[in-house]
Amino acid sequence: MRAVCGLHVQRQQLNVTRGCRYLRPGYGFGGPCFPRDNRALGGYAKLVGVNPLLPEATDEYNKLHTRYQIDEQLALNKDEYVFTGIGYKDPCPVAIIEESQKLVIAQALARAGKRVVLRDRDYLIKASSLASICTLRTT
């Protein structure tokens, strides 16, 4: 998958008018807006009698992608996993960690018995519910 995405990105960067230059493997979507708005769209679709296939598929794929990333990290069997930039729109001065994909993955790794280090500004780390199960280092 990464190889295919990488080739697609390389090819698309030659033609920036297509807008695909940001198609890169990475974390799923999170934050305070898109997940909520996507679910609201699905709820409204149901309300007006439309099958919300796209919003539901989008949420399900995001969850699947996160599970894939957790499994991929566990397979690496590292001694330590370090996560930086855990907040929404780094470097946002507000402690917004709502549906942070990095925190979801960090939490799963910590619960699997792995050593997890969160490196970020102290107010973001303190806002995280992972403070009790992770090593915390502020930047």
Secondary structure by P-SEA (a helix, b strand, c coil): caaaaaaaaaaaaacccccccccccccccccccaaaaaaaaaaaaaaacccaaaaaaaaaaaaaaaaaaaaaaaaacccbbbbcccccccccccccccccaaaaaaaaaaaaccbbbbbccaaaaaacccccccccccc
